[in-house]
Amino acid sequence: MRTYGIALGVLIPLPVAVVFLGLSVVHRMAEFGVVVCTLVSVVVAEGILVIRPILDALDVGTAGWTEGEDDQGGGSTVKTGATEEGSDVILHPDD
């Protein structure tokens, strides 16, 4: 899905920017169209190539962690998904 997004984010604004660049000879306002097409392409590319991977990495890094007290008075609990009692892994800050 990201591949299609980056392809469409570049392949659609690029020819439109070329058309606006050709029209800028006739009308000065067409230069604004070139800037807008470039801005759209940059925003889509930054969102897909920079922002989404960072959000995915942050999401993976925090998956399964719950903050709270355990039986020994501190630390974080990792939910392992097992159904039997006592299957959680306890991480203590002083370990």
PDB file of N, CA, C and O in Angstrom:
ATOM      1  N   MET A   1       0.820  -1.185   0.000  1.00  0.00           N
ATOM      2  CA  MET A   1       0.000   0.000   0.000  1.00  0.00           C
ATOM      3  C   MET A   1       0.873   1.262   0.000  1.00  0.00           C
ATOM      4  O   MET A   1       0.549   2.246  -0.664  1.00  0.00           O
ATOM      5  N   ARG A   2       1.973   1.222   0.745  1.00  0.00           N
ATOM      6  CA  ARG A   2       2.858   2.392   0.762  1.00  0.00           C
ATOM      7  C   ARG A   2       3.513   2.614  -0.593  1.00  0.00           C
ATOM      8  O   ARG A   2       3.762   3.753  -0.988  1.00  0.00           O
ATOM      9  N   THR A   3       3.790   1.531  -1.300  1.00  0.00           N
ATOM     10  CA  THR A   3       4.397   1.663  -2.624  1.00  0.00           C
ATOM     11  C   THR A   3       3.456   2.380  -3.574  1.00  0.00           C
ATOM     12  O   THR A   3       3.879   3.254  -4.331  1.00  0.00           O
ATOM     13  N   TYR A   4       2.188   2.019  -3.539  1.00  0.00           N
ATOM     14  CA  TYR A   4       1.208   2.695  -4.383  1.00  0.00           C
ATOM     15  C   TYR A   4       1.052   4.160  -3.976  1.00  0.00           C
ATOM     16  O   TYR A   4       0.922   5.039  -4.828  1.00  0.00           O
ATOM     17  N   GLY A   5       1.068   4.410  -2.688  1.00  0.00           N
ATOM     18  CA  GLY A   5       0.940   5.782  -2.213  1.00  0.00           C
ATOM     19  C   GLY A   5       2.090   6.666  -2.664  1.00  0.00           C
ATOM     20  O   GLY A   5       1.876   7.799  -3.092  1.00  0.00           O
ATOM     21  N   ILE A   6       3.316   6.147  -2.568  1.00  0.00           N
ATOM     22  CA  ILE A   6       4.466   6.954  -2.987  1.00  0.00           C
ATOM     23  C   ILE A   6       4.475   7.112  -4.509  1.00  0.00           C
ATOM     24  O   ILE A   6       4.861   8.162  -5.023  1.00  0.00           O
ATOM     25  N   ALA A   7       4.052   6.073  -5.224  1.00  0.00           N
ATOM     26  CA  ALA A   7       3.990   6.174  -6.691  1.00  0.00           C
ATOM     27  C   ALA A   7       2.963   7.218  -7.117  1.00  0.00           C
ATOM     28  O   ALA A   7       3.241   8.056  -7.975  1.00  0.00           O
ATOM     29  N   LEU A   8       1.784   7.164  -6.517  1.00  0.00           N
ATOM     30  CA  LEU A   8       0.756   8.146  -6.866  1.00  0.00           C
ATOM     31  C   LEU A   8       1.120   9.543  -6.382  1.00  0.00           C
ATOM     32  O   LEU A   8       0.774  10.535  -7.023  1.00  0.00           O
ATOM     33  N   GLY A   9       1.809   9.620  -5.264  1.00  0.00           N
ATOM     34  CA  GLY A   9       2.215  10.919  -4.739  1.00  0.00           C
ATOM     35  C   GLY A   9       3.280  11.604  -5.574  1.00  0.00           C
ATOM     36  O   GLY A   9       3.486  12.811  -5.448  1.00  0.00           O
ATOM     37  N   VAL A  10       3.954  10.852  -6.419  1.00  0.00           N
ATOM     38  CA  VAL A  10       4.973  11.440  -7.290  1.00  0.00           C
ATOM     39  C   VAL A  10       4.495  11.478  -8.741  1.00  0.00           C
ATOM     40  O   VAL A  10       4.712  12.471  -9.436  1.00  0.00           O
ATOM     41  N   LEU A  11       3.853  10.414  -9.201  1.00  0.00           N
ATOM     42  CA  LEU A  11       3.481  10.328 -10.614  1.00  0.00           C
ATOM     43  C   LEU A  11       2.326  11.236 -11.011  1.00  0.00           C
ATOM     44  O   LEU A  11       2.218  11.610 -12.178  1.00  0.00           O
ATOM     45  N   ILE A  12       1.470  11.594 -10.079  1.00  0.00           N
ATOM     46  CA  ILE A  12       0.380  12.507 -10.434  1.00  0.00           C
ATOM     47  C   ILE A  12       0.824  13.971 -10.367  1.00  0.00           C
ATOM     48  O   ILE A  12       0.600  14.706 -11.328  1.00  0.00           O
ATOM     49  N   PRO A  13       1.442  14.422  -9.277  1.00  0.00           N
ATOM     50  CA  PRO A  13       1.840  15.840  -9.246  1.00  0.00           C
ATOM     51  C   PRO A  13       2.964  16.203 -10.224  1.00  0.00           C
ATOM     52  O   PRO A  13       3.065  17.362 -10.627  1.00  0.00           O
ATOM     53  N   LEU A  14       3.796  15.258 -10.608  1.00  0.00           N
ATOM     54  CA  LEU A  14       4.911  15.581 -11.495  1.00  0.00           C
ATOM     55  C   LEU A  14       4.455  16.055 -12.872  1.00  0.00           C
ATOM     56  O   LEU A  14       4.901  17.115 -13.313  1.00  0.00           O
ATOM     57  N   PRO A  15       3.576  15.311 -13.583  1.00  0.00           N
ATOM     58  CA  PRO A  15       3.115  15.832 -14.878  1.00  0.00           C
ATOM     59  C   PRO A  15       2.294  17.116 -14.751  1.00  0.00           C
ATOM     60  O   PRO A  15       2.349  17.979 -15.628  1.00  0.00           O
ATOM     61  N   VAL A  16       1.541  17.241 -13.670  1.00  0.00           N
ATOM     62  CA  VAL A  16       0.775  18.470 -13.461  1.00  0.00           C
ATOM     63  C   VAL A  16       1.725  19.649 -13.253  1.00  0.00           C
ATOM     64  O   VAL A  16       1.472  20.747 -13.749  1.00  0.00           O
ATOM     65  N   ALA A  17       2.814  19.423 -12.520  1.00  0.00           N
ATOM     66  CA  ALA A  17       3.803  20.481 -12.321  1.00  0.00           C
ATOM     67  C   ALA A  17       4.466  20.868 -13.637  1.00  0.00           C
ATOM     68  O   ALA A  17       4.770  22.041 -13.852  1.00  0.00           O
ATOM     69  N   VAL A  18       4.693  19.909 -14.510  1.00  0.00           N
ATOM     70  CA  VAL A  18       5.281  20.209 -15.819  1.00  0.00           C
ATOM     71  C   VAL A  18       4.323  21.061 -16.646  1.00  0.00           C
ATOM     72  O   VAL A  18       4.749  21.994 -17.326  1.00  0.00           O
ATOM     73  N   VAL A  19       3.025  20.741 -16.589  1.00  0.00           N
ATOM     74  CA  VAL A  19       2.026  21.538 -17.306  1.00  0.00           C
ATOM     75  C   VAL A  19       1.991  22.959 -16.751  1.00  0.00           C
ATOM     76  O   VAL A  19       1.970  23.926 -17.512  1.00  0.00           O
ATOM     77  N   PHE A  20       1.986  23.086 -15.420  1.00  0.00           N
ATOM     78  CA  PHE A  20       2.006  24.419 -14.822  1.00  0.00           C
ATOM     79  C   PHE A  20       3.291  25.174 -15.167  1.00  0.00           C
ATOM     80  O   PHE A  20       3.274  26.391 -15.351  1.00  0.00           O
ATOM     81  N   LEU A  21       4.393  24.446 -15.251  1.00  0.00           N
ATOM     82  CA  LEU A  21       5.656  25.091 -15.615  1.00  0.00           C
ATOM     83  C   LEU A  21       5.584  25.639 -17.037  1.00  0.00           C
ATOM     84  O   LEU A  21       6.093  26.725 -17.315  1.00  0.00           O
ATOM     85  N   GLY A  22       4.951  24.885 -17.937  1.00  0.00           N
ATOM     86  CA  GLY A  22       4.748  25.384 -19.304  1.00  0.00           C
ATOM     87  C   GLY A  22       3.811  26.575 -19.347  1.00  0.00           C
ATOM     88  O   GLY A  22       4.012  27.503 -20.130  1.00  0.00           O
ATOM     89  N   LEU A  23       2.782  26.551 -18.500  1.00  0.00           N
ATOM     90  CA  LEU A  23       1.835  27.666 -18.459  1.00  0.00           C
ATOM     91  C   LEU A  23       2.413  28.903 -17.783  1.00  0.00           C
ATOM     92  O   LEU A  23       1.888  30.004 -17.953  1.00  0.00           O
ATOM     93  N   SER A  24       3.479  28.734 -17.024  1.00  0.00           N
ATOM     94  CA  SER A  24       4.059  29.884 -16.330  1.00  0.00           C
ATOM     95  C   SER A  24       4.671  30.890 -17.298  1.00  0.00           C
ATOM     96  O   SER A  24       4.911  32.039 -16.928  1.00  0.00           O
ATOM     97  N   VAL A  25       4.924  30.466 -18.534  1.00  0.00           N
ATOM     98  CA  VAL A  25       5.415  31.400 -19.545  1.00  0.00           C
ATOM     99  C   VAL A  25       4.316  32.396 -19.898  1.00  0.00           C
ATOM    100  O   VAL A  25       4.585  33.573 -20.136  1.00  0.00           O
ATOM    101  N   VAL A  26       3.061  31.908 -19.931  1.00  0.00           N
ATOM    102  CA  VAL A  26       1.931  32.739 -20.325  1.00  0.00           C
ATOM    103  C   VAL A  26       1.346  33.502 -19.137  1.00  0.00           C
ATOM    104  O   VAL A  26       1.035  34.688 -19.246  1.00  0.00           O
ATOM    105  N   HIS A  27       1.202  32.824 -18.019  1.00  0.00           N
ATOM    106  CA  HIS A  27       0.534  33.429 -16.871  1.00  0.00           C
ATOM    107  C   HIS A  27       1.402  33.268 -15.628  1.00  0.00           C
ATOM    108  O   HIS A  27       1.896  32.176 -15.347  1.00  0.00           O
ATOM    109  N   ARG A  28       1.581  34.325 -14.906  1.00  0.00           N
ATOM    110  CA  ARG A  28       2.452  34.303 -13.729  1.00  0.00           C
ATOM    111  C   ARG A  28       1.876  33.459 -12.590  1.00  0.00           C
ATOM    112  O   ARG A  28       2.636  32.927 -11.780  1.00  0.00           O
ATOM    113  N   MET A  29       0.562  33.326 -12.511  1.00  0.00           N
ATOM    114  CA  MET A  29      -0.083  32.572 -11.440  1.00  0.00           C
ATOM    115  C   MET A  29       0.194  31.065 -11.551  1.00  0.00           C
ATOM    116  O   MET A  29       0.007  30.342 -10.572  1.00  0.00           O
ATOM    117  N   ALA A  30       0.625  30.586 -12.693  1.00  0.00           N
ATOM    118  CA  ALA A  30       0.913  29.164 -12.870  1.00  0.00           C
ATOM    119  C   ALA A  30       2.114  28.717 -12.045  1.00  0.00           C
ATOM    120  O   ALA A  30       2.250  27.533 -11.738  1.00  0.00           O
ATOM    121  N   GLU A  31       2.974  29.646 -11.688  1.00  0.00           N
ATOM    122  CA  GLU A  31       4.104  29.293 -10.825  1.00  0.00           C
ATOM    123  C   GLU A  31       3.618  28.807  -9.468  1.00  0.00           C
ATOM    124  O   GLU A  31       4.260  27.962  -8.844  1.00  0.00           O
ATOM    125  N   PHE A  32       2.493  29.333  -9.009  1.00  0.00           N
ATOM    126  CA  PHE A  32       1.894  28.869  -7.761  1.00  0.00           C
ATOM    127  C   PHE A  32       1.487  27.402  -7.876  1.00  0.00           C
ATOM    128  O   PHE A  32       1.621  26.647  -6.913  1.00  0.00           O
ATOM    129  N   GLY A  33       0.993  26.994  -9.041  1.00  0.00           N
ATOM    130  CA  GLY A  33       0.630  25.589  -9.268  1.00  0.00           C
ATOM    131  C   GLY A  33       1.831  24.664  -9.188  1.00  0.00           C
ATOM    132  O   GLY A  33       1.725  23.547  -8.681  1.00  0.00           O
ATOM    133  N   VAL A  34       2.975  25.123  -9.687  1.00  0.00           N
ATOM    134  CA  VAL A  34       4.205  24.328  -9.605  1.00  0.00           C
ATOM    135  C   VAL A  34       4.603  24.139  -8.138  1.00  0.00           C
ATOM    136  O   VAL A  34       4.998  23.046  -7.732  1.00  0.00           O
ATOM    137  N   VAL A  35       4.497  25.196  -7.359  1.00  0.00           N
ATOM    138  CA  VAL A  35       4.850  25.126  -5.941  1.00  0.00           C
ATOM    139  C   VAL A  35       3.896  24.186  -5.207  1.00  0.00           C
ATOM    140  O   VAL A  35       4.332  23.391  -4.374  1.00  0.00           O
ATOM    141  N   VAL A  36       2.611  24.267  -5.506  1.00  0.00           N
ATOM    142  CA  VAL A  36       1.628  23.400  -4.845  1.00  0.00           C
ATOM    143  C   VAL A  36       1.863  21.935  -5.204  1.00  0.00           C
ATOM    144  O   VAL A  36       1.804  21.075  -4.325  1.00  0.00           O
ATOM    145  N   CYS A  37       2.125  21.639  -6.458  1.00  0.00           N
ATOM    146  CA  CYS A  37       2.392  20.249  -6.867  1.00  0.00           C
ATOM    147  C   CYS A  37       3.647  19.704  -6.193  1.00  0.00           C
ATOM    148  O   CYS A  37       3.674  18.551  -5.761  1.00  0.00           O
ATOM    149  N   THR A  38       4.680  20.527  -6.103  1.00  0.00           N
ATOM    150  CA  THR A  38       5.901  20.107  -5.424  1.00  0.00           C
ATOM    151  C   THR A  38       5.648  19.885  -3.944  1.00  0.00           C
ATOM    152  O   THR A  38       6.164  18.931  -3.361  1.00  0.00           O
ATOM    153  N   LEU A  39       4.862  20.752  -3.335  1.00  0.00           N
ATOM    154  CA  LEU A  39       4.538  20.616  -1.915  1.00  0.00           C
ATOM    155  C   LEU A  39       3.747  19.336  -1.648  1.00  0.00           C
ATOM    156  O   LEU A  39       4.019  18.632  -0.675  1.00  0.00           O
ATOM    157  N   VAL A  40       2.777  19.032  -2.500  1.00  0.00           N
ATOM    158  CA  VAL A  40       1.996  17.796  -2.342  1.00  0.00           C
ATOM    159  C   VAL A  40       2.898  16.576  -2.443  1.00  0.00           C
ATOM    160  O   VAL A  40       2.783  15.650  -1.640  1.00  0.00           O
ATOM    161  N   SER A  41       3.782  16.569  -3.410  1.00  0.00           N
ATOM    162  CA  SER A  41       4.690  15.442  -3.592  1.00  0.00           C
ATOM    163  C   SER A  41       5.618  15.275  -2.390  1.00  0.00           C
ATOM    164  O   SER A  41       5.866  14.151  -1.953  1.00  0.00           O
ATOM    165  N   VAL A  42       6.126  16.365  -1.861  1.00  0.00           N
ATOM    166  CA  VAL A  42       7.037  16.306  -0.712  1.00  0.00           C
ATOM    167  C   VAL A  42       6.306  15.832   0.546  1.00  0.00           C
ATOM    168  O   VAL A  42       6.843  15.034   1.315  1.00  0.00           O
ATOM    169  N   VAL A  43       5.087  16.323   0.755  1.00  0.00           N
ATOM    170  CA  VAL A  43       4.328  15.937   1.944  1.00  0.00           C
ATOM    171  C   VAL A  43       3.975  14.456   1.904  1.00  0.00           C
ATOM    172  O   VAL A  43       4.090  13.767   2.918  1.00  0.00           O
ATOM    173  N   VAL A  44       3.550  13.959   0.753  1.00  0.00           N
ATOM    174  CA  VAL A  44       3.225  12.531   0.631  1.00  0.00           C
ATOM    175  C   VAL A  44       4.474  11.683   0.847  1.00  0.00           C
ATOM    176  O   VAL A  44       4.431  10.689   1.572  1.00  0.00           O
ATOM    177  N   ALA A  45       5.572  12.064   0.232  1.00  0.00           N
ATOM    178  CA  ALA A  45       6.813  11.295   0.380  1.00  0.00           C
ATOM    179  C   ALA A  45       7.314  11.312   1.820  1.00  0.00           C
ATOM    180  O   ALA A  45       7.752  10.281   2.332  1.00  0.00           O
ATOM    181  N   GLU A  46       7.256  12.465   2.479  1.00  0.00           N
ATOM    182  CA  GLU A  46       7.712  12.531   3.869  1.00  0.00           C
ATOM    183  C   GLU A  46       6.823  11.703   4.786  1.00  0.00           C
ATOM    184  O   GLU A  46       7.308  11.029   5.695  1.00  0.00           O
ATOM    185  N   GLY A  47       5.537  11.757   4.542  1.00  0.00           N
ATOM    186  CA  GLY A  47       4.617  10.973   5.364  1.00  0.00           C
ATOM    187  C   GLY A  47       4.829   9.480   5.224  1.00  0.00           C
ATOM    188  O   GLY A  47       4.767   8.742   6.208  1.00  0.00           O
ATOM    189  N   ILE A  48       5.077   9.037   4.013  1.00  0.00           N
ATOM    190  CA  ILE A  48       5.224   7.595   3.771  1.00  0.00           C
ATOM    191  C   ILE A  48       6.628   7.103   4.116  1.00  0.00           C
ATOM    192  O   ILE A  48       6.780   6.021   4.683  1.00  0.00           O
ATOM    193  N   LEU A  49       7.649   7.882   3.780  1.00  0.00           N
ATOM    194  CA  LEU A  49       9.024   7.410   3.955  1.00  0.00           C
ATOM    195  C   LEU A  49       9.641   7.764   5.310  1.00  0.00           C
ATOM    196  O   LEU A  49      10.626   7.144   5.713  1.00  0.00           O
ATOM    197  N   VAL A  50       9.078   8.753   6.023  1.00  0.00           N
ATOM    198  CA  VAL A  50       9.669   9.171   7.291  1.00  0.00           C
ATOM    199  C   VAL A  50       8.716   8.950   8.458  1.00  0.00           C
ATOM    200  O   VAL A  50       9.051   8.251   9.415  1.00  0.00           O
ATOM    201  N   ILE A  51       7.541   9.540   8.381  1.00  0.00           N
ATOM    202  CA  ILE A  51       6.624   9.541   9.522  1.00  0.00           C
ATOM    203  C   ILE A  51       6.074   8.142   9.806  1.00  0.00           C
ATOM    204  O   ILE A  51       6.096   7.697  10.954  1.00  0.00           O
ATOM    205  N   ARG A  52       5.581   7.444   8.782  1.00  0.00           N
ATOM    206  CA  ARG A  52       4.988   6.119   9.004  1.00  0.00           C
ATOM    207  C   ARG A  52       5.970   5.113   9.596  1.00  0.00           C
ATOM    208  O   ARG A  52       5.593   4.402  10.528  1.00  0.00           O
ATOM    209  N   PRO A  53       7.224   5.008   9.104  1.00  0.00           N
ATOM    210  CA  PRO A  53       8.161   4.075   9.739  1.00  0.00           C
ATOM    211  C   PRO A  53       8.470   4.422  11.198  1.00  0.00           C
ATOM    212  O   PRO A  53       8.657   3.526  12.021  1.00  0.00           O
ATOM    213  N   ILE A  54       8.524   5.713  11.519  1.00  0.00           N
ATOM    214  CA  ILE A  54       8.765   6.105  12.911  1.00  0.00           C
ATOM    215  C   ILE A  54       7.589   5.686  13.777  1.00  0.00           C
ATOM    216  O   ILE A  54       7.784   5.135  14.861  1.00  0.00           O
ATOM    217  N   LEU A  55       6.365   5.940  13.311  1.00  0.00           N
ATOM    218  CA  LEU A  55       5.181   5.533  14.069  1.00  0.00           C
ATOM    219  C   LEU A  55       5.098   4.015  14.218  1.00  0.00           C
ATOM    220  O   LEU A  55       4.711   3.517  15.275  1.00  0.00           O
ATOM    221  N   ASP A  56       5.455   3.284  13.173  1.00  0.00           N
ATOM    222  CA  ASP A  56       5.463   1.821  13.259  1.00  0.00           C
ATOM    223  C   ASP A  56       6.489   1.331  14.276  1.00  0.00           C
ATOM    224  O   ASP A  56       6.214   0.410  15.045  1.00  0.00           O
ATOM    225  N   ALA A  57       7.673   1.949  14.279  1.00  0.00           N
ATOM    226  CA  ALA A  57       8.712   1.546  15.233  1.00  0.00           C
ATOM    227  C   ALA A  57       8.289   1.851  16.664  1.00  0.00           C
ATOM    228  O   ALA A  57       8.532   1.048  17.565  1.00  0.00           O
ATOM    229  N   LEU A  58       7.671   2.982  16.877  1.00  0.00           N
ATOM    230  CA  LEU A  58       7.197   3.320  18.219  1.00  0.00           C
ATOM    231  C   LEU A  58       6.072   2.389  18.648  1.00  0.00           C
ATOM    232  O   LEU A  58       5.983   2.016  19.818  1.00  0.00           O
ATOM    233  N   ASP A  59       5.218   2.014  17.710  1.00  0.00           N
ATOM    234  CA  ASP A  59       4.116   1.111  18.028  1.00  0.00           C
ATOM    235  C   ASP A  59       4.636  -0.275  18.381  1.00  0.00           C
ATOM    236  O   ASP A  59       4.136  -0.895  19.320  1.00  0.00           O
ATOM    237  N   VAL A  60       5.617  -0.768  17.661  1.00  0.00           N
ATOM    238  CA  VAL A  60       6.195  -2.082  17.955  1.00  0.00           C
ATOM    239  C   VAL A  60       6.934  -2.051  19.283  1.00  0.00           C
ATOM    240  O   VAL A  60       6.896  -3.027  20.033  1.00  0.00           O
ATOM    241  N   GLY A  61       7.595  -0.961  19.582  1.00  0.00           N
ATOM    242  CA  GLY A  61       8.364  -0.852  20.819  1.00  0.00           C
ATOM    243  C   GLY A  61       7.507  -0.838  22.060  1.00  0.00           C
ATOM    244  O   GLY A  61       7.983  -1.215  23.130  1.00  0.00           O
ATOM    245  N   THR A  62       6.254  -0.418  21.959  1.00  0.00           N
ATOM    246  CA  THR A  62       5.397  -0.337  23.134  1.00  0.00           C
ATOM    247  C   THR A  62       4.330  -1.417  23.161  1.00  0.00           C
ATOM    248  O   THR A  62       3.515  -1.435  24.084  1.00  0.00           O
ATOM    249  N   ALA A  63       4.302  -2.307  22.199  1.00  0.00           N
ATOM    250  CA  ALA A  63       3.268  -3.341  22.146  1.00  0.00           C
ATOM    251  C   ALA A  63       3.466  -4.344  23.276  1.00  0.00           C
ATOM    252  O   ALA A  63       4.564  -4.868  23.465  1.00  0.00           O
ATOM    253  N   GLY A  64       2.404  -4.607  24.023  1.00  0.00           N
ATOM    254  CA  GLY A  64       2.442  -5.618  25.065  1.00  0.00           C
ATOM    255  C   GLY A  64       2.928  -5.158  26.409  1.00  0.00           C
ATOM    256  O   GLY A  64       2.941  -5.956  27.346  1.00  0.00           O
ATOM    257  N   TRP A  65       3.330  -3.915  26.558  1.00  0.00           N
ATOM    258  CA  TRP A  65       3.847  -3.425  27.834  1.00  0.00           C
ATOM    259  C   TRP A  65       2.732  -2.747  28.608  1.00  0.00           C
ATOM    260  O   TRP A  65       1.972  -1.949  28.059  1.00  0.00           O
ATOM    261  N   THR A  66       2.643  -3.067  29.868  1.00  0.00           N
ATOM    262  CA  THR A  66       1.719  -2.371  30.752  1.00  0.00           C
ATOM    263  C   THR A  66       2.490  -1.878  31.956  1.00  0.00           C
ATOM    264  O   THR A  66       3.299  -2.610  32.526  1.00  0.00           O
ATOM    265  N   GLU A  67       2.246  -0.666  32.337  1.00  0.00           N
ATOM    266  CA  GLU A  67       2.906  -0.097  33.510  1.00  0.00           C
ATOM    267  C   GLU A  67       2.051  -0.389  34.729  1.00  0.00           C
ATOM    268  O   GLU A  67       0.828  -0.260  34.675  1.00  0.00           O
ATOM    269  N   GLY A  68       2.674  -0.776  35.817  1.00  0.00           N
ATOM    270  CA  GLY A  68       1.927  -1.009  37.037  1.00  0.00           C
ATOM    271  C   GLY A  68       2.763  -1.741  38.054  1.00  0.00           C
ATOM    272  O   GLY A  68       3.911  -2.107  37.800  1.00  0.00           O
ATOM    273  N   GLU A  69       2.180  -1.945  39.191  1.00  0.00           N
ATOM    274  CA  GLU A  69       2.864  -2.621  40.280  1.00  0.00           C
ATOM    275  C   GLU A  69       2.707  -4.131  40.131  1.00  0.00           C
ATOM    276  O   GLU A  69       1.640  -4.616  39.756  1.00  0.00           O
ATOM    277  N   ASP A  70       3.757  -4.858  40.420  1.00  0.00           N
ATOM    278  CA  ASP A  70       3.683  -6.315  40.474  1.00  0.00           C
ATOM    279  C   ASP A  70       3.664  -6.740  41.939  1.00  0.00           C
ATOM    280  O   ASP A  70       3.554  -5.897  42.829  1.00  0.00           O
ATOM    281  N   ASP A  71       3.771  -8.028  42.188  1.00  0.00           N
ATOM    282  CA  ASP A  71       3.709  -8.541  43.554  1.00  0.00           C
ATOM    283  C   ASP A  71       4.900  -8.111  44.402  1.00  0.00           C
ATOM    284  O   ASP A  71       4.805  -8.102  45.630  1.00  0.00           O
ATOM    285  N   GLN A  72       6.021  -7.753  43.774  1.00  0.00           N
ATOM    286  CA  GLN A  72       7.227  -7.438  44.521  1.00  0.00           C
ATOM    287  C   GLN A  72       7.455  -5.936  44.666  1.00  0.00           C
ATOM    288  O   GLN A  72       8.524  -5.514  45.106  1.00  0.00           O
ATOM    289  N   GLY A  73       6.459  -5.123  44.299  1.00  0.00           N
ATOM    290  CA  GLY A  73       6.536  -3.707  44.596  1.00  0.00           C
ATOM    291  C   GLY A  73       7.112  -2.807  43.529  1.00  0.00           C
ATOM    292  O   GLY A  73       7.423  -1.660  43.849  1.00  0.00           O
ATOM    293  N   GLY A  74       7.278  -3.218  42.310  1.00  0.00           N
ATOM    294  CA  GLY A  74       7.778  -2.318  41.282  1.00  0.00           C
ATOM    295  C   GLY A  74       8.053  -3.043  39.986  1.00  0.00           C
ATOM    296  O   GLY A  74       7.947  -4.267  39.915  1.00  0.00           O
ATOM    297  N   GLY A  75       8.401  -2.297  38.974  1.00  0.00           N
ATOM    298  CA  GLY A  75       8.741  -2.882  37.691  1.00  0.00           C
ATOM    299  C   GLY A  75       7.588  -2.812  36.709  1.00  0.00           C
ATOM    300  O   GLY A  75       6.508  -2.312  37.023  1.00  0.00           O
ATOM    301  N   SER A  76       7.835  -3.313  35.537  1.00  0.00           N
ATOM    302  CA  SER A  76       6.836  -3.332  34.474  1.00  0.00           C
ATOM    303  C   SER A  76       6.492  -4.772  34.143  1.00  0.00           C
ATOM    304  O   SER A  76       7.320  -5.670  34.290  1.00  0.00           O
ATOM    305  N   THR A  77       5.276  -4.982  33.702  1.00  0.00           N
ATOM    306  CA  THR A  77       4.814  -6.319  33.359  1.00  0.00           C
ATOM    307  C   THR A  77       4.670  -6.436  31.853  1.00  0.00           C
ATOM    308  O   THR A  77       4.103  -5.550  31.213  1.00  0.00           O
ATOM    309  N   VAL A  78       5.177  -7.515  31.281  1.00  0.00           N
ATOM    310  CA  VAL A  78       5.022  -7.795  29.870  1.00  0.00           C
ATOM    311  C   VAL A  78       3.975  -8.883  29.727  1.00  0.00           C
ATOM    312  O   VAL A  78       4.127  -9.974  30.276  1.00  0.00           O
ATOM    313  N   LYS A  79       2.911  -8.588  28.990  1.00  0.00           N
ATOM    314  CA  LYS A  79       1.882  -9.589  28.755  1.00  0.00           C
ATOM    315  C   LYS A  79       2.341 -10.512  27.635  1.00  0.00           C
ATOM    316  O   LYS A  79       2.602 -10.069  26.517  1.00  0.00           O
ATOM    317  N   THR A  80       2.438 -11.806  27.951  1.00  0.00           N
ATOM    318  CA  THR A  80       2.943 -12.758  26.966  1.00  0.00           C
ATOM    319  C   THR A  80       1.841 -13.371  26.127  1.00  0.00           C
ATOM    320  O   THR A  80       2.136 -14.029  25.129  1.00  0.00           O
ATOM    321  N   GLY A  81       0.601 -13.184  26.487  1.00  0.00           N
ATOM    322  CA  GLY A  81      -0.497 -13.736  25.728  1.00  0.00           C
ATOM    323  C   GLY A  81      -0.890 -15.127  26.181  1.00  0.00           C
ATOM    324  O   GLY A  81      -1.889 -15.660  25.697  1.00  0.00           O
ATOM    325  N   ALA A  82      -0.147 -15.734  27.088  1.00  0.00           N
ATOM    326  CA  ALA A  82      -0.484 -17.062  27.593  1.00  0.00           C
ATOM    327  C   ALA A  82      -1.658 -16.944  28.561  1.00  0.00           C
ATOM    328  O   ALA A  82      -1.842 -15.907  29.199  1.00  0.00           O
ATOM    329  N   THR A  83      -2.445 -18.005  28.666  1.00  0.00           N
ATOM    330  CA  THR A  83      -3.663 -17.937  29.466  1.00  0.00           C
ATOM    331  C   THR A  83      -3.470 -18.433  30.892  1.00  0.00           C
ATOM    332  O   THR A  83      -4.314 -18.165  31.747  1.00  0.00           O
ATOM    333  N   GLU A  84      -2.402 -19.139  31.170  1.00  0.00           N
ATOM    334  CA  GLU A  84      -2.243 -19.678  32.518  1.00  0.00           C
ATOM    335  C   GLU A  84      -1.712 -18.614  33.462  1.00  0.00           C
ATOM    336  O   GLU A  84      -1.025 -17.683  33.040  1.00  0.00           O
ATOM    337  N   GLU A  85      -2.032 -18.758  34.733  1.00  0.00           N
ATOM    338  CA  GLU A  85      -1.649 -17.789  35.753  1.00  0.00           C
ATOM    339  C   GLU A  85      -0.128 -17.805  35.956  1.00  0.00           C
ATOM    340  O   GLU A  85       0.498 -18.864  35.918  1.00  0.00           O
ATOM    341  N   GLY A  86       0.444 -16.647  36.165  1.00  0.00           N
ATOM    342  CA  GLY A  86       1.876 -16.554  36.417  1.00  0.00           C
ATOM    343  C   GLY A  86       2.729 -16.599  35.162  1.00  0.00           C
ATOM    344  O   GLY A  86       3.931 -16.852  35.247  1.00  0.00           O
ATOM    345  N   SER A  87       2.132 -16.359  33.992  1.00  0.00           N
ATOM    346  CA  SER A  87       2.888 -16.434  32.757  1.00  0.00           C
ATOM    347  C   SER A  87       3.471 -15.099  32.347  1.00  0.00           C
ATOM    348  O   SER A  87       4.160 -15.017  31.330  1.00  0.00           O
ATOM    349  N   ASP A  88       3.212 -14.044  33.116  1.00  0.00           N
ATOM    350  CA  ASP A  88       3.753 -12.740  32.797  1.00  0.00           C
ATOM    351  C   ASP A  88       5.216 -12.653  33.191  1.00  0.00           C
ATOM    352  O   ASP A  88       5.648 -13.285  34.156  1.00  0.00           O
ATOM    353  N   VAL A  89       5.963 -11.879  32.451  1.00  0.00           N
ATOM    354  CA  VAL A  89       7.365 -11.671  32.746  1.00  0.00           C
ATOM    355  C   VAL A  89       7.491 -10.345  33.470  1.00  0.00           C
ATOM    356  O   VAL A  89       7.003  -9.324  32.985  1.00  0.00           O
ATOM    357  N   ILE A  90       8.138 -10.348  34.619  1.00  0.00           N
ATOM    358  CA  ILE A  90       8.287  -9.146  35.429  1.00  0.00           C
ATOM    359  C   ILE A  90       9.688  -8.586  35.221  1.00  0.00           C
ATOM    360  O   ILE A  90      10.677  -9.292  35.413  1.00  0.00           O
ATOM    361  N   LEU A  91       9.773  -7.316  34.827  1.00  0.00           N
ATOM    362  CA  LEU A  91      11.063  -6.642  34.659  1.00  0.00           C
ATOM    363  C   LEU A  91      11.212  -5.616  35.759  1.00  0.00           C
ATOM    364  O   LEU A  91      10.362  -4.740  35.923  1.00  0.00           O
ATOM    365  N   HIS A  92      12.289  -5.722  36.512  1.00  0.00           N
ATOM    366  CA  HIS A  92      12.542  -4.778  37.599  1.00  0.00           C
ATOM    367  C   HIS A  92      13.553  -3.750  37.166  1.00  0.00           C
ATOM    368  O   HIS A  92      14.520  -4.091  36.486  1.00  0.00           O
ATOM    369  N   PRO A  93      13.359  -2.488  37.542  1.00  0.00           N
ATOM    370  CA  PRO A  93      14.295  -1.448  37.124  1.00  0.00           C
ATOM    371  C   PRO A  93      15.699  -1.619  37.661  1.00  0.00           C
ATOM    372  O   PRO A  93      16.640  -1.081  37.077  1.00  0.00           O
ATOM    373  N   ASP A  94      15.875  -2.350  38.755  1.00  0.00           N
ATOM    374  CA  ASP A  94      17.217  -2.492  39.341  1.00  0.00           C
ATOM    375  C   ASP A  94      17.956  -3.722  38.809  1.00  0.00           C
ATOM    376  O   ASP A  94      19.084  -3.975  39.232  1.00  0.00           O
ATOM    377  N   ASP A  95      17.363  -4.490  37.902  1.00  0.00           N
ATOM    378  CA  ASP A  95      18.031  -5.682  37.334  1.00  0.00           C
ATOM    379  C   ASP A  95      18.990  -5.308  36.249  1.00  0.00           C
ATOM    380  O   ASP A  95      19.634  -6.181  35.667  1.00  0.00           O
TER     381      ASP A  95
END
